[in-house]
Amino acid sequence: MPSFQYKAVDKTGSPARGALDAANEVDLELRLRRMGLDLITFREIEKSASGFGAGGKITRRDLITFCFDMEQITRSGIPLMEGIRDLRDSIENPRFREVLATLNEDMEGGRILSQAMSQHPYVFDNVFVSLIRAGEQAGRLTDVFANLGTTLKWQDELASQTKRLLMYPAFVLVVVVAVMLFMLIYLVPQVTQLLKAMGIALPIQTRLLIFLSNSVLDYWPFIFGIPIAAAAGVVMMVRQSPKAHYLWDYTKLHLPVIGPIMQKIIMSRFTNFFALMYQSGITILEAIKSSEEIVGNRVIADGLMRAGAQINAGDSLTETFQNLGIFPPLVIRMLRVGEATGALDTSLMNVTYFYNRDVKESVDKGMAMIGPALTVVLGGMMVFIMWSVLGPVYDILGKIKF
């Protein structure tokens, strides 16, 4: 369905702007009129598709609030259309308000909630829609919305932990590079002129520092341009070539310190959603198939695809996950107990708890290791520069007789 950007006015004459999905101009005008708006001008825009919790200005926080509100609506026995209509009138995000208006209209036209949500893949992804569909079939929409809200909150915390893991090293690296460039471009040339004026023999470390400074000053377009061009080339290759994308994902999982933590984060995301889908009544094969899109890593996704094929061939879940080689023995034992006792959903939640705790501890340990390591690197560079600059000066002072 096309998407239109519109300009309208409400009953008080106040202007309103936004975007809305509609079949054509007449449909757009009718939908705006149901929202209490009169259309003035409009233009068709391209609709961008993205993942879970995306869609223009619709954030994960908006979805968390939506799930909480829908949980209360279904728990209270309020009809879905009336509840969504009330949410549409009370929600602050204009883009999300338009999506809810479309959901309400589609449901008035005869569609169920999951079918209406499937028309907005940029807001509700396949996993979200599949869980809602399973909740409708099992009559457990309240539980599904409660679990989705909890999962989205966990995902928000996980994203925060990931950012914290990556942002600190990136910030320290930027500071180190900035300090080095300042010294090589500004400080070292001035000291070099002073040492040349003294006419003393320079030690090898000082000559090396001067060489580095002159190289930066003379060849800075190549020094800065080549890494940028290389990074841009890698990004293009990863986006266009499946093999390059696979190799890049494999490399990320095997980086020192960060790689194992990223692998745990991916597995934590997988086990959390897998447990949620299994609890909602989705079959194991369907849950694994949907999880291939959740993990966001081609290496893990290929492993899950092979796992689905093995389970389809008759292997047990525990044996299949053990053959993947990415789960620790404790997780495998919990899955084996779950299969033996018939409480696989409880075992999956235990696996999720195990990975959540392990991810948090790994992030904390990673931060504790990265900080001192980068400090040592920065200190070593400063010591080298001071040694190279001040060494000849101290030699001259030592030869002066008072």
SETIFI-419199 format. One record per residue (C-alpha): x, y, z; residue number from 1. Coordinates in steps of 0.2 Angstrom, whole numbers, plus 5000, padded with zeros to 4 digits. Example, Ala and Ser with C-alpha at 12.3 -4.5 7.8 and 13.67 -1.06 7.14 Angstrom:
BEGIN
<r px="5062" py="4978" pz="5039" num="1"/>
<r px="5068" py="4995" pz="5036" num="2"/>
This chain:
BEGIN
<r px="5000" py="5000" pz="5000" num="1"/>
<r px="5007" py="5017" pz="4995" num="2"/>
<r px="5012" py="5030" pz="5009" num="3"/>
<r px="5008" py="5048" pz="5008" num="4"/>
<r px="5015" py="5063" pz="5017" num="5"/>
<r px="5001" py="5075" pz="5020" num="6"/>
<r px="4996" py="5092" pz="5027" num="7"/>
<r px="4979" py="5094" pz="5035" num="8"/>
<r px="4970" py="5104" pz="5048" num="9"/>
<r px="4959" py="5098" pz="5063" num="10"/>
<r px="4942" py="5104" pz="5069" num="11"/>
<r px="4950" py="5119" pz="5077" num="12"/>
<r px="4960" py="5125" pz="5062" num="13"/>
<r px="4977" py="5120" pz="5069" num="14"/>
<r px="4989" py="5112" pz="5056" num="15"/>
<r px="4994" py="5094" pz="5056" num="16"/>
<r px="5008" py="5086" pz="5046" num="17"/>
<r px="5012" py="5067" pz="5045" num="18"/>
<r px="5013" py="5052" pz="5034" num="19"/>
<r px="4999" py="5039" pz="5032" num="20"/>
<r px="4997" py="5023" pz="5021" num="21"/>
<r px="4982" py="5023" pz="5009" num="22"/>
<r px="4976" py="5015" pz="4993" num="23"/>
<r px="4974" py="5032" pz="4984" num="24"/>
<r px="4969" py="5050" pz="4987" num="25"/>
<r px="4951" py="5046" pz="4991" num="26"/>
<r px="4956" py="5033" pz="5004" num="27"/>
<r px="4969" py="5045" pz="5011" num="28"/>
<r px="4955" py="5059" pz="5013" num="29"/>
<r px="4943" py="5046" pz="5021" num="30"/>
<r px="4956" py="5040" pz="5034" num="31"/>
<r px="4961" py="5058" pz="5039" num="32"/>
<r px="4943" py="5062" pz="5041" num="33"/>
<r px="4940" py="5048" pz="5053" num="34"/>
<r px="4955" py="5055" pz="5062" num="35"/>
<r px="4946" py="5072" pz="5063" num="36"/>
<r px="4957" py="5080" pz="5050" num="37"/>
<r px="4954" py="5089" pz="5034" num="38"/>
<r px="4966" py="5086" pz="5020" num="39"/>
<r px="4975" py="5101" pz="5012" num="40"/>
<r px="4989" py="5094" pz="5002" num="41"/>
<r px="4998" py="5078" pz="5000" num="42"/>
<r px="5012" py="5069" pz="4991" num="43"/>
<r px="5017" py="5050" pz="4989" num="44"/>
<r px="5033" py="5045" pz="4997" num="45"/>
<r px="5044" py="5029" pz="4997" num="46"/>
<r px="5041" py="5017" pz="5011" num="47"/>
<r px="5056" py="5010" pz="5019" num="48"/>
<r px="5057" py="4993" pz="5026" num="49"/>
<r px="5067" py="4989" pz="5042" num="50"/>
<r px="5067" py="4977" pz="5057" num="51"/>
<r px="5059" py="4975" pz="5073" num="52"/>
<r px="5054" py="4991" pz="5082" num="53"/>
<r px="5059" py="5002" pz="5067" num="54"/>
<r px="5048" py="5012" pz="5055" num="55"/>
<r px="5052" py="5031" pz="5054" num="56"/>
<r px="5051" py="5038" pz="5071" num="57"/>
<r px="5043" py="5023" pz="5079" num="58"/>
<r px="5055" py="5018" pz="5093" num="59"/>
<r px="5057" py="5002" pz="5103" num="60"/>
<r px="5050" py="5012" pz="5118" num="61"/>
<r px="5034" py="5016" pz="5108" num="62"/>
<r px="5032" py="4997" pz="5105" num="63"/>
<r px="5035" py="4993" pz="5124" num="64"/>
<r px="5021" py="5006" pz="5129" num="65"/>
<r px="5010" py="4998" pz="5115" num="66"/>
<r px="5012" py="4980" pz="5122" num="67"/>
<r px="5009" py="4986" pz="5140" num="68"/>
<r px="4993" py="4995" pz="5135" num="69"/>
<r px="4987" py="4980" pz="5124" num="70"/>
<r px="4990" py="4969" pz="5139" num="71"/>
<r px="4979" py="4979" pz="5150" num="72"/>
<r px="4966" py="4980" pz="5136" num="73"/>
<r px="4965" py="4962" pz="5133" num="74"/>
<r px="4966" py="4958" pz="5152" num="75"/>
<r px="4951" py="4970" pz="5155" num="76"/>
<r px="4940" py="4962" pz="5142" num="77"/>
<r px="4939" py="4978" pz="5132" num="78"/>
<r px="4936" py="4974" pz="5113" num="79"/>
<r px="4952" py="4975" pz="5103" num="80"/>
<r px="4945" py="4988" pz="5091" num="81"/>
<r px="4938" py="4999" pz="5104" num="82"/>
<r px="4955" py="4998" pz="5114" num="83"/>
<r px="4965" py="5002" pz="5098" num="84"/>
<r px="4954" py="5016" pz="5094" num="85"/>
<r px="4957" py="5023" pz="5112" num="86"/>
<r px="4976" py="5021" pz="5110" num="87"/>
<r px="4975" py="5030" pz="5093" num="88"/>
<r px="4967" py="5045" pz="5101" num="89"/>
<r px="4979" py="5045" pz="5117" num="90"/>
<r px="4996" py="5041" pz="5109" num="91"/>
<r px="5008" py="5055" pz="5107" num="92"/>
<r px="5019" py="5049" pz="5092" num="93"/>
<r px="5010" py="5055" pz="5077" num="94"/>
<r px="5017" py="5041" pz="5066" num="95"/>
<r px="5012" py="5027" pz="5077" num="96"/>
<r px="4995" py="5035" pz="5079" num="97"/>
<r px="4993" py="5034" pz="5060" num="98"/>
<r px="4998" py="5016" pz="5061" num="99"/>
<r px="4985" py="5012" pz="5074" num="100"/>
<r px="4972" py="5021" pz="5064" num="101"/>
<r px="4976" py="5010" pz="5050" num="102"/>
<r px="4975" py="4994" pz="5061" num="103"/>
<r px="4958" py="4999" pz="5067" num="104"/>
<r px="4952" py="5002" pz="5049" num="105"/>
<r px="4958" py="4985" pz="5043" num="106"/>
<r px="4950" py="4977" pz="5058" num="107"/>
<r px="4934" py="4985" pz="5054" num="108"/>
<r px="4936" py="4979" pz="5037" num="109"/>
<r px="4936" py="4961" pz="5043" num="110"/>
<r px="4954" py="4957" pz="5046" num="111"/>
<r px="4960" py="4950" pz="5063" num="112"/>
<r px="4974" py="4959" pz="5073" num="113"/>
<r px="4989" py="4949" pz="5066" num="114"/>
<r px="4983" py="4951" pz="5048" num="115"/>
<r px="4982" py="4970" pz="5051" num="116"/>
<r px="4999" py="4970" pz="5059" num="117"/>
<r px="5007" py="4961" pz="5044" num="118"/>
<r px="5003" py="4976" pz="5033" num="119"/>
<r px="5016" py="4986" pz="5043" num="120"/>
<r px="5032" py="4975" pz="5042" num="121"/>
<r px="5042" py="4991" pz="5046" num="122"/>
<r px="5034" py="4992" pz="5063" num="123"/>
<r px="5029" py="4974" pz="5067" num="124"/>
<r px="5041" py="4961" pz="5060" num="125"/>
<r px="5038" py="4943" pz="5056" num="126"/>
<r px="5042" py="4937" pz="5074" num="127"/>
<r px="5030" py="4950" pz="5082" num="128"/>
<r px="5016" py="4945" pz="5070" num="129"/>
<r px="5019" py="4927" pz="5072" num="130"/>
<r px="5018" py="4928" pz="5091" num="131"/>
<r px="5001" py="4938" pz="5090" num="132"/>
<r px="4994" py="4925" pz="5077" num="133"/>
<r px="4999" py="4911" pz="5089" num="134"/>
<r px="4991" py="4921" pz="5104" num="135"/>
<r px="4975" py="4923" pz="5094" num="136"/>
<r px="4974" py="4905" pz="5090" num="137"/>
<r px="4977" py="4899" pz="5108" num="138"/>
<r px="4967" py="4913" pz="5116" num="139"/>
<r px="4982" py="4919" pz="5125" num="140"/>
<r px="4984" py="4937" pz="5118" num="141"/>
<r px="4986" py="4944" pz="5136" num="142"/>
<r px="5001" py="4933" pz="5139" num="143"/>
<r px="5009" py="4936" pz="5122" num="144"/>
<r px="5008" py="4955" pz="5125" num="145"/>
<r px="5015" py="4953" pz="5142" num="146"/>
<r px="5030" py="4943" pz="5136" num="147"/>
<r px="5033" py="4954" pz="5121" num="148"/>
<r px="5034" py="4969" pz="5132" num="149"/>
<r px="5046" py="4960" pz="5144" num="150"/>
<r px="5056" py="4955" pz="5129" num="151"/>
<r px="5057" py="4972" pz="5121" num="152"/>
<r px="5063" py="4979" pz="5138" num="153"/>
<r px="5076" py="4966" pz="5139" num="154"/>
<r px="5081" py="4969" pz="5121" num="155"/>
<r px="5082" py="4988" pz="5125" num="156"/>
<r px="5094" py="4984" pz="5140" num="157"/>
<r px="5104" py="4972" pz="5129" num="158"/>
<r px="5106" py="4986" pz="5116" num="159"/>
<r px="5112" py="4998" pz="5129" num="160"/>
<r px="5125" py="4985" pz="5135" num="161"/>
<r px="5131" py="4982" pz="5118" num="162"/>
<r px="5133" py="5001" pz="5115" num="163"/>
<r px="5142" py="5003" pz="5132" num="164"/>
<r px="5154" py="4989" pz="5126" num="165"/>
<r px="5158" py="4997" pz="5110" num="166"/>
<r px="5157" py="5015" pz="5113" num="167"/>
<r px="5170" py="5016" pz="5127" num="168"/>
<r px="5184" py="5008" pz="5117" num="169"/>
<r px="5179" py="5019" pz="5102" num="170"/>
<r px="5180" py="5035" pz="5112" num="171"/>
<r px="5197" py="5030" pz="5120" num="172"/>
<r px="5203" py="5026" pz="5103" num="173"/>
<r px="5198" py="5043" pz="5096" num="174"/>
<r px="5206" py="5052" pz="5110" num="175"/>
<r px="5222" py="5042" pz="5108" num="176"/>
<r px="5222" py="5046" pz="5089" num="177"/>
<r px="5218" py="5064" pz="5092" num="178"/>
<r px="5233" py="5066" pz="5105" num="179"/>
<r px="5245" py="5057" pz="5093" num="180"/>
<r px="5240" py="5069" pz="5079" num="181"/>
<r px="5242" py="5084" pz="5089" num="182"/>
<r px="5259" py="5079" pz="5095" num="183"/>
<r px="5265" py="5074" pz="5077" num="184"/>
<r px="5258" py="5089" pz="5068" num="185"/>
<r px="5260" py="5103" pz="5080" num="186"/>
<r px="5272" py="5098" pz="5095" num="187"/>
<r px="5285" py="5088" pz="5086" num="188"/>
<r px="5289" py="5100" pz="5072" num="189"/>
<r px="5293" py="5114" pz="5085" num="190"/>
<r px="5304" py="5103" pz="5095" num="191"/>
<r px="5313" py="5097" pz="5079" num="192"/>
<r px="5317" py="5115" pz="5075" num="193"/>
<r px="5325" py="5117" pz="5092" num="194"/>
<r px="5335" py="5102" pz="5091" num="195"/>
<r px="5342" py="5106" pz="5074" num="196"/>
<r px="5346" py="5123" pz="5080" num="197"/>
<r px="5357" py="5115" pz="5094" num="198"/>
<r px="5366" py="5105" pz="5081" num="199"/>
<r px="5367" py="5089" pz="5091" num="200"/>
<r px="5367" py="5071" pz="5085" num="201"/>
<r px="5349" py="5064" pz="5087" num="202"/>
<r px="5346" py="5046" pz="5094" num="203"/>
<r px="5337" py="5033" pz="5083" num="204"/>
<r px="5320" py="5035" pz="5093" num="205"/>
<r px="5320" py="5054" pz="5090" num="206"/>
<r px="5324" py="5052" pz="5071" num="207"/>
<r px="5310" py="5039" pz="5070" num="208"/>
<r px="5298" py="5051" pz="5078" num="209"/>
<r px="5303" py="5065" pz="5066" num="210"/>
<r px="5300" py="5053" pz="5052" num="211"/>
<r px="5283" py="5049" pz="5058" num="212"/>
<r px="5279" py="5068" pz="5060" num="213"/>
<r px="5285" py="5072" pz="5042" num="214"/>
<r px="5275" py="5057" pz="5035" num="215"/>
<r px="5259" py="5064" pz="5043" num="216"/>
<r px="5262" py="5081" pz="5037" num="217"/>
<r px="5267" py="5077" pz="5019" num="218"/>
<r px="5256" py="5062" pz="5015" num="219"/>
<r px="5241" py="5065" pz="5026" num="220"/>
<r px="5228" py="5063" pz="5012" num="221"/>
<r px="5234" py="5045" pz="5009" num="222"/>
<r px="5236" py="5041" pz="5028" num="223"/>
<r px="5218" py="5047" pz="5031" num="224"/>
<r px="5211" py="5043" pz="5014" num="225"/>
<r px="5216" py="5025" pz="5012" num="226"/>
<r px="5208" py="5019" pz="5028" num="227"/>
<r px="5192" py="5028" pz="5024" num="228"/>
<r px="5192" py="5021" pz="5006" num="229"/>
<r px="5196" py="5004" pz="5013" num="230"/>
<r px="5182" py="5005" pz="5026" num="231"/>
<r px="5169" py="5011" pz="5012" num="232"/>
<r px="5175" py="4996" pz="5001" num="233"/>
<r px="5172" py="4984" pz="5015" num="234"/>
<r px="5155" py="4990" pz="5019" num="235"/>
<r px="5150" py="4989" pz="5000" num="236"/>
<r px="5157" py="4972" pz="4999" num="237"/>
<r px="5148" py="4966" pz="5014" num="238"/>
<r px="5131" py="4973" pz="5008" num="239"/>
<r px="5133" py="4967" pz="4990" num="240"/>
<r px="5142" py="4950" pz="4992" num="241"/>
<r px="5134" py="4936" pz="5003" num="242"/>
<r px="5151" py="4928" pz="5005" num="243"/>
<r px="5159" py="4944" pz="5011" num="244"/>
<r px="5144" py="4946" pz="5023" num="245"/>
<r px="5147" py="4929" pz="5030" num="246"/>
<r px="5166" py="4932" pz="5032" num="247"/>
<r px="5163" py="4948" pz="5041" num="248"/>
<r px="5150" py="4940" pz="5053" num="249"/>
<r px="5163" py="4926" pz="5056" num="250"/>
<r px="5177" py="4939" pz="5059" num="251"/>
<r px="5166" py="4948" pz="5072" num="252"/>
<r px="5163" py="4933" pz="5082" num="253"/>
<r px="5182" py="4929" pz="5083" num="254"/>
<r px="5188" py="4946" pz="5088" num="255"/>
<r px="5198" py="4947" pz="5104" num="256"/>
<r px="5188" py="4951" pz="5120" num="257"/>
<r px="5173" py="4958" pz="5110" num="258"/>
<r px="5170" py="4942" pz="5099" num="259"/>
<r px="5165" py="4930" pz="5113" num="260"/>
<r px="5154" py="4944" pz="5121" num="261"/>
<r px="5145" py="4947" pz="5104" num="262"/>
<r px="5142" py="4928" pz="5102" num="263"/>
<r px="5134" py="4927" pz="5119" num="264"/>
<r px="5124" py="4943" pz="5115" num="265"/>
<r px="5117" py="4934" pz="5099" num="266"/>
<r px="5114" py="4918" pz="5108" num="267"/>
<r px="5105" py="4927" pz="5122" num="268"/>
<r px="5094" py="4936" pz="5109" num="269"/>
<r px="5090" py="4919" pz="5101" num="270"/>
<r px="5086" py="4909" pz="5117" num="271"/>
<r px="5075" py="4923" pz="5123" num="272"/>
<r px="5064" py="4924" pz="5107" num="273"/>
<r px="5065" py="4905" pz="5105" num="274"/>
<r px="5057" py="4903" pz="5122" num="275"/>
<r px="5044" py="4916" pz="5119" num="276"/>
<r px="5039" py="4908" pz="5103" num="277"/>
<r px="5038" py="4891" pz="5110" num="278"/>
<r px="5028" py="4897" pz="5125" num="279"/>
<r px="5016" py="4905" pz="5113" num="280"/>
<r px="5012" py="4888" pz="5104" num="281"/>
<r px="5023" py="4891" pz="5089" num="282"/>
<r px="5032" py="4874" pz="5084" num="283"/>
<r px="5050" py="4871" pz="5086" num="284"/>
<r px="5054" py="4871" pz="5067" num="285"/>
<r px="5044" py="4887" pz="5065" num="286"/>
<r px="5053" py="4895" pz="5080" num="287"/>
<r px="5070" py="4891" pz="5073" num="288"/>
<r px="5065" py="4897" pz="5056" num="289"/>
<r px="5060" py="4914" pz="5063" num="290"/>
<r px="5075" py="4915" pz="5074" num="291"/>
<r px="5087" py="4914" pz="5058" num="292"/>
<r px="5081" py="4932" pz="5055" num="293"/>
<r px="5083" py="4938" pz="5074" num="294"/>
<r px="5101" py="4933" pz="5077" num="295"/>
<r px="5108" py="4946" pz="5064" num="296"/>
<r px="5123" py="4935" pz="5060" num="297"/>
<r px="5125" py="4924" pz="5045" num="298"/>
<r px="5136" py="4911" pz="5054" num="299"/>
<r px="5124" py="4908" pz="5068" num="300"/>
<r px="5109" py="4909" pz="5056" num="301"/>
<r px="5117" py="4896" pz="5045" num="302"/>
<r px="5119" py="4885" pz="5060" num="303"/>
<r px="5101" py="4887" pz="5065" num="304"/>
<r px="5096" py="4882" pz="5047" num="305"/>
<r px="5106" py="4866" pz="5049" num="306"/>
<r px="5098" py="4863" pz="5066" num="307"/>
<r px="5081" py="4865" pz="5058" num="308"/>
<r px="5085" py="4852" pz="5045" num="309"/>
<r px="5092" py="4840" pz="5058" num="310"/>
<r px="5076" py="4841" pz="5069" num="311"/>
<r px="5066" py="4839" pz="5053" num="312"/>
<r px="5075" py="4823" pz="5050" num="313"/>
<r px="5071" py="4816" pz="5067" num="314"/>
<r px="5085" py="4822" pz="5078" num="315"/>
<r px="5081" py="4828" pz="5096" num="316"/>
<r px="5083" py="4847" pz="5100" num="317"/>
<r px="5096" py="4843" pz="5113" num="318"/>
<r px="5107" py="4833" pz="5101" num="319"/>
<r px="5105" py="4846" pz="5087" num="320"/>
<r px="5110" py="4861" pz="5098" num="321"/>
<r px="5125" py="4851" pz="5104" num="322"/>
<r px="5130" py="4847" pz="5087" num="323"/>
<r px="5130" py="4866" pz="5083" num="324"/>
<r px="5145" py="4868" pz="5095" num="325"/>
<r px="5139" py="4886" pz="5100" num="326"/>
<r px="5131" py="4881" pz="5117" num="327"/>
<r px="5140" py="4878" pz="5133" num="328"/>
<r px="5138" py="4861" pz="5142" num="329"/>
<r px="5127" py="4869" pz="5155" num="330"/>
<r px="5114" py="4875" pz="5142" num="331"/>
<r px="5114" py="4858" pz="5134" num="332"/>
<r px="5111" py="4849" pz="5150" num="333"/>
<r px="5096" py="4861" pz="5154" num="334"/>
<r px="5089" py="4857" pz="5137" num="335"/>
<r px="5091" py="4838" pz="5140" num="336"/>
<r px="5082" py="4840" pz="5156" num="337"/>
<r px="5068" py="4850" pz="5148" num="338"/>
<r px="5065" py="4837" pz="5135" num="339"/>
<r px="5065" py="4823" pz="5147" num="340"/>
<r px="5053" py="4830" pz="5159" num="341"/>
<r px="5042" py="4838" pz="5146" num="342"/>
<r px="5045" py="4856" pz="5153" num="343"/>
<r px="5055" py="4862" pz="5138" num="344"/>
<r px="5048" py="4880" pz="5140" num="345"/>
<r px="5055" py="4881" pz="5158" num="346"/>
<r px="5072" py="4875" pz="5152" num="347"/>
<r px="5072" py="4888" pz="5138" num="348"/>
<r px="5068" py="4902" pz="5151" num="349"/>
<r px="5082" py="4895" pz="5161" num="350"/>
<r px="5094" py="4896" pz="5146" num="351"/>
<r px="5088" py="4913" pz="5143" num="352"/>
<r px="5092" py="4918" pz="5161" num="353"/>
<r px="5109" py="4910" pz="5160" num="354"/>
<r px="5114" py="4920" pz="5145" num="355"/>
<r px="5107" py="4936" pz="5151" num="356"/>
<r px="5118" py="4934" pz="5167" num="357"/>
<r px="5133" py="4928" pz="5157" num="358"/>
<r px="5131" py="4943" pz="5145" num="359"/>
<r px="5130" py="4956" pz="5159" num="360"/>
<r px="5145" py="4948" pz="5168" num="361"/>
<r px="5155" py="4947" pz="5151" num="362"/>
<r px="5151" py="4965" pz="5147" num="363"/>
<r px="5157" py="4971" pz="5164" num="364"/>
<r px="5173" py="4960" pz="5163" num="365"/>
<r px="5176" py="4966" pz="5145" num="366"/>
<r px="5175" py="4984" pz="5151" num="367"/>
<r px="5187" py="4981" pz="5165" num="368"/>
<r px="5199" py="4973" pz="5153" num="369"/>
<r px="5198" py="4986" pz="5139" num="370"/>
<r px="5200" py="5001" pz="5150" num="371"/>
<r px="5217" py="4997" pz="5157" num="372"/>
<r px="5223" py="4990" pz="5141" num="373"/>
<r px="5219" py="5006" pz="5131" num="374"/>
<r px="5227" py="5016" pz="5145" num="375"/>
<r px="5243" py="5006" pz="5144" num="376"/>
<r px="5243" py="5009" pz="5125" num="377"/>
<r px="5240" py="5028" pz="5127" num="378"/>
<r px="5253" py="5029" pz="5141" num="379"/>
<r px="5266" py="5019" pz="5131" num="380"/>
<r px="5264" py="5031" pz="5116" num="381"/>
<r px="5266" py="5046" pz="5128" num="382"/>
<r px="5282" py="5039" pz="5135" num="383"/>
<r px="5289" py="5035" pz="5118" num="384"/>
<r px="5286" py="5053" pz="5113" num="385"/>
<r px="5292" py="5061" pz="5129" num="386"/>
<r px="5308" py="5050" pz="5128" num="387"/>
<r px="5311" py="5054" pz="5110" num="388"/>
<r px="5309" py="5073" pz="5113" num="389"/>
<r px="5317" py="5075" pz="5130" num="390"/>
<r px="5331" py="5063" pz="5128" num="391"/>
<r px="5342" py="5074" pz="5118" num="392"/>
<r px="5338" py="5089" pz="5129" num="393"/>
<r px="5343" py="5079" pz="5144" num="394"/>
<r px="5359" py="5074" pz="5135" num="395"/>
<r px="5364" py="5092" pz="5132" num="396"/>
<r px="5360" py="5097" pz="5150" num="397"/>
<r px="5371" py="5083" pz="5157" num="398"/>
<r px="5386" py="5089" pz="5147" num="399"/>
<r px="5384" py="5107" pz="5153" num="400"/>
<r px="5397" py="5111" pz="5167" num="401"/>
<r px="5391" py="5123" pz="5180" num="402"/>
